[in-house]
């Protein structure tokens, strides 16, 4: 029996798909790279934006004919949309066989088996934390922690892996549905995390990315001992074979001096921090229920740059949030100019039913205004990104070679943004064209590639993308590259 998984969403969803694939493979299934020939099609879904949901329902609708032609074929829907919509998935797509929330991934294989055997639809989701406020323990237990199966063949690159160190979120930002679809905040034990990372290292992994909805809120209590992220990073640094460790996404108020010093001092900790600001006006941050002021965020930026030499900071921003005035938007522009982010992921506000903002605020910023503000903020960020990248011209950097460029160089920056350290959806990338100054450099590299080489991409420790010509055998290795040209999103180099 063969299966195919299609993923929409953030890095957490990418990891969930990997773990779900491992569960199915362990149960005897074989994974395919396309739907052709599949006996089971799994959609891993996102609820952060309406567009992501409608994309899945549209894809499900197109499978109705497939289901008629292959009555024994199975369709499963997992992820955040599955948790949010629950049985509504069966109503909108009656031919779906299995619906699984993100807290029930470990049950996917058994639910699929039950659907195949009985011919009945199977549903497994976490308890709604808002409908069951009086029983928080039951809610937490319904979003199950488990030791995941890690198989190298389920990862896009065997030498890189993501590791979830915590589940859920308790921040309750007014615009966000994550606390309801991912459940209460829960941190995994350091022992489980370290055992998992040792397994990954034994499989050839040299770089791990620690994931959490607010990853720097990590806190595990055992008896009188409490482990925070700084201590966890120190323990991971001692694991043989692990050369690089990243963590995303961070919440501003939990970025302690102790954590910043750990990033500075630990050899494996990379000087790259993704700390979403979301907005640059205190009035909007208050409506968003973010728990800090712009002044506090600016202080954080100053502390990062003062503590970590060569630090690269990235951020998320929402434009057009309920009631956003032109003056409030310009305050966001000012924050971007002040912080000088390596790059920012910019999104137009999208109403999500069920969260606080949808109940108490009107989505009153016209779509045309949202689009203009999105493009204006993006232009400012692109200018800053280009300035940062120009400082690398002529420098030598160490990169982990990730693989051959899947597209021509003109699309590298856009392609790589789809594998972003972003808590939003992968299909909600910045709405802009790749800058034209990528074109001549990319064409030059392609035409100048020596015989036996291909165009490769890799990343610096501060997460900058480097394109260069080299032998395919370099994939998965660390290499020194001299930067010979730059663009806003990409560095171009030679070995």
N, C-alpha and C positions, 0 to 999 in steps of 0.2 A: 504494500500500500504506500502511495506516494502523496506528499503534501507540499503546498506552496504557501508562504507567508508574505503578505503585502503590508508594509508599515507606513503609517502616516504619524508624524508627531516629533516629539523632542528626543533627546538622547535617552531619556528614561524608557521611552517606547522602543527605541532601537535595542536597548538591553533586554527589555521584556520579550521582544521577538526572538532574540538569541536564546534566552532561557526557555521559552516555550518550545523552540525547535529542539533543544536538548532533551526536554521532557518527552516529546514525540519520538525522537530518534531512539531514546532509551526504551520506549515502549514498542519498538520494532518498525517504526515508520522510516521512509526514505525521503530526504529533502530534495526538492527540485528548484531550479532557478527561474522557472516560469510556470504559468498555469497549465501549459500544454501537458497532458498526460496525468494531471493531478487527480487523486481520489478525494483529497481534502483541500479546500481553499480557506485560509485563515486571514481575516482582516484585523490588523492591530490598529486601533482607532484613537483619535484625539478629539477633545471637546473644547480646546482653548478658543477656537474661532469657529463661527458658523460654517465658513467655507470648507473647513476640514471635514465637518460632519456631512455636509451635503455631497461632498466628493465621494465619501464612502457609500452613502445611500444610493447615489447614482451608479456607482460601480456594482453594488449589490443588485440593482435593478437589471443591469446588463447580464447578470448571471442566471436570470430566470430561465432563459432558453437552455443554458448549459445544464441546469438541474432537470429540465424536462427530458433532454436527450440522454442524460446520465442519471437515472433515478437513484443509483447507489452512491452517487457523489455526495459529499458532505460539505457544508459551509459553516464556519465558525466566526463569530465576531467577538473580539476581546478588546481590552483597553478601557480608556476613560469614557468614550461614548457608550460602551456597553454598560458601564457602571451607572452613568447618568440616565440613559434611556430605559434600561432594564427590559421589561417585557414589550416596550414600545417597538423595539427592534423587530420582534416577531410580528407585530401588527403591520409595520411598514414593509417588511420583507418576510412574508409567511413561510418562504422556502428555506430560511435560515434554520440550522439544526441546533447550534450551540451558541450561547451568550455567556461570556466569562469576564468578570471584573478584574481589574489589575491586582487585587488582593487574593485572587484565586488561581493564579497561573499554574500552580502545582497540580491542580485538578483537571487541567485541559485534556490530557491524554485519556483519563478515565471517563470524562464526560463525552468525549468523541466516541469512545468504545460503547458507552451506554446508548448514545443516539443511533449508532450503527446497528446495535443488537435489537433495540426495542422499537426503533422507528419513531420515537417521541422526542420532542424538543427538550433540551437541557439548559437550565439556567443556574448560574452560580455567581452571586455578587455579594459585596460587603453590605452590612447594615447601614442605612442612611443615618448619618450622625446627627442630622438636624431633626429627624423624626423621632429619634430615640435618645434625646439629650439626657434622660434620667438614667440611662444604662450605658455609660461611657466604656465600661469594661467589655461588655458584649460587642459594642461597636469596634473597639480596638482589636479584639480577638477575631472578628469577622474579616479583617484585612490581615491575612495570615503571613507571618514571618516564616521563612523556610530556608534551608540550605540548598542553594541552587546547584544544578548539575552544570559543570563547565566542560564543554567539548570544543576542541580547537577548530573542528570543521564547521562550527556554527558562526564563527567570527569572520568578518570581511578580511581581517589581517590577523594572522596568528600571533604576531609580535605586539599587538596592541589589544587592550581589553578595558571594558568599563566594569566597575564594581560598585554595586549599590551598598552604601553604608547606613542609609536610613530610608524610611518610608514615610509618606504622608507629609502634611503641613498643618501647623497651628497658627499661622500668621493671619489668615482671614482677610486678605486684601479685598476691598469691595468689588473689584472688577474680575476676580479670579474664581474659577470653579474647582481648582485643584483640591482644596480641603475636603470638598464633598465627594470627589471621584477617586482620590488617592487615600482618603482616610486620615486618622489621627497620626501625629508625628510619633515615630518609633525608631530608635537607634538599635542597630545590630550589635552584638557583642564583639569586642576586639578580637577574641579568639576565632570566631567564625570568619571574620573578615580576613585575618592573617592566614588562616588555613586556606581560604579560597585563593588569596594572592600567591601563596606558595605553590598551589596547584597550577595556577596560571604561569608562574615562573618556570615550573618544570616542563610546561608545554611550549616554552620558548618565548613567552611574553616578556618584553623589556620595558613597556610603558603601560601604566594603568591610570585611568581617570576615575576618581571617586565621585559617585553621584548621590545627590540628595536634593529634594525640592529647595531646601535652604541648608546646604551641605555643611556650612560652618556652624550650624546650630547643633551639630552632632554632640550628644552627651549620653554616655552609658554608665549607669550606676550598678555596682555590684558590691553589696555590703557597704562598707564605709568608703570604698574607692569609687571615684568618678573619673571617667576617661573622656577628655575633650579631643577635638580634632588635632591639636598640636601634638599631643602625646601619641595619637594614632599614626600621624605622619612619621614620627620618630621611630616607631616600631616597624612601619613598612620600609623605612630607609635601610633597616638592617636585613631585609630579605634579600638573599643572594640572587643576582640576575636582574633585579628591578632597577633600571637606570633613571627613569623619569616617572614622576607622580604629579598629576594635576587634580584639581577638585572644582566642581561646578554644581549648581550656581550658589553664590554666597549672598547672605542677607547683610546689609550694611551694619546694623547694630551689633552683629555677632562677630565682627572682624576685630578680634582682640589684638593687643600688642604682642601677646605671647604667640599667637598664630602667625603674625607677620614675621616675628623673629625666627620662628621655625622654618618658614619659607626661605628666609635669608640664609640660615645656617645649615640646613640639611642638604647634602649633595644631590639627592634625587628630587627634591621639591622644586618645581619649575617656577620662575618668576612671572607667572601669568595668573591674573585674578579676574574672574568674571563677577562683577558686583552690580547687579541691576539697580539703577537709580529710579527709573520709570518716569520721573518728571523733575523739572527744575524750579517749580513754584510751590511754596509751602501750602498755599491755599488748595492746590490740586492734590498734593501729597496727603493732606488731611482728608479730602473727599475720597481718596484712594485707600485710606486707612493704612498707609505706610507709617511705620513707627519711628520716624526720624525727620529732622528738618534738613533743608538744603544746606544750612550752615554746618550741620553735623556731617553731612555727606562730603562737603568740601574739606572738612578737617580730616576725614578718613582718607581722601585722595592725597592730602599733604603727608599724612603718616605713612602711606604706602610708598610714595616716592622717596621719602626721607629714610625709610627703613631698608628697602629692597633696591639695590642698584640695578638699573636696567629693567625695572618692573614694567610690564605691559598690563594695562587695565582695559577691560571691555565692559560694556553696559547694555541694558535694554531700555527703550523708551516707548511710551504710548503717547501718540498725538491725537488730538480731537476727543479727549475724555470729556465726560459730561460737564457742560458749563465752561469749558476751557476758553478763555478770552485770548485776544491777540497778545496782550501784555504778558499773560501767564505763559503762552507759548514762547515768547521771546526770552523769558527767564530760563526756559529749557535750553534754548540756543546758547545763552550765556554760560550755563553750566557745562555744556559740551565744550565750548571754547576754553573754559577754565580748566577742566579735568584733562583735556587732551587725550581722549581715549584712543587706544590702538584701533578699535572699530566699535561700532554700536549697531545693535539690531533694533530697527525702528518699525513700529507697527501702528496702523490706524486702529482706533478703538472700535471694538466689535461687541455689541450687547450679547451677553450670555445669560439666558433665562435661569433663574434660581440663585444667582448671587445677589449680594446686597445692592450693588449699583443698579441692577435691573429693577429693583423694587422701589428705590427711593430717589433716583435721579433720572432725568430725561436725557435721552441721547439727542442733544439739540445742536450739535455741531454739524453743519451740512457736509455731505460726502466730498463735495468739491473743495471745501476748506481743509478737510482732513488730508486729502491728497496733496494739496499745495504745501501744507505744513510738513507732511512726510517728506516730500521732495526737497524742501528748503533745508530741513534738518539734516537730511542725508547728504546734501551738497556740502554743508559745513563740515560734517564728519569726514567725507571723502577728502576734503582739502587737508584736514589734520592728519588723516591716515597717510596721505601722500607725503606730507612733510616728515612724519615719523620714518617712513620707509626710505626717504632720501638720505637719512642719517646713516643708513647701512651701506651706502655706495662705497665700494672699495674695501669693505671689511670682510674678514673671514668669519664664518659662523659654522657651528656644528649642527647638522640636521639629521633627523631620523628619516630615512628614505621610505616613503609610504607606498610608492608604486608608480606605474606609468600613468601619464596624463590620460584620462578617459576621453577628453575632448581636445581640441586644438587650444593653444595658449590663450586665445581670446576669451575662452570660457572658463579658464582655470579658477579665477576668483569666484565666479558665480557658482561653479560646481562645488568648490570646497566649502562655500557658505552653507550648503545643504547638509554638511556634517558638522553643524555649528554647536558650540557649547551653550546652547540657548534653551531657556526654560519654556519658550513658546514653541509654536509648531514649525516643523521644517519647511512646510510649503508656504509659510508666511514670511518669506525672505524679503529684504528691501526691494521696493518696486522701482528698480532703475536698470538702465542698460550698463553692461560692463564698459568702463571707460575706454575710449578709443585708443588711448596711448598704450594699451596692451597689444594692439594689433601688429605694429611693425616689429616689436621685440619678439613676439611669439613667432611671427613668420621667419624672422632672422634665425631664431634658435632652430626651428624646424629645418630650414634650408641648410644650416651649417652643421647639422648633426653628422658626426663622423660615422663611417660604416661600422655596423655592429652595435651602435648605441640607439637608445630611444629617449624620448623626452620624459623625464621623471619629475615627480614632485616629492617634497619632504617638508618638514616643519622644524623651525628653530625651537629652542627651549622656551622662548617667549611667544610661541604659537604663530609665528609668521610663516607664510607659505613661500617656499622657494622652488622655482622651476629651473631645471638644468638638464643637460644631455649626459647620459651615462649608460653603462651596461645594465641590462635587466637584473643581473646577479647582485646588484647593490641593494635591491629592495629588502628592507628589514634590517639594514645595517646603519651605523652612524658614520657620517662622512663630513669632511671639511669642505666647504664651498666658499669661493670668493664671489661677492655680489658685484655684478657688472652693469646692472640696469635695474630700475625700480619703477613700480606703478602703485596706485593707491592701495591695492589689495595683494599685490604679489611682488616678490623679489625674484630677479633672474640672475643666475650665477653659473659658475663653471667650477669643476672639481679642482 
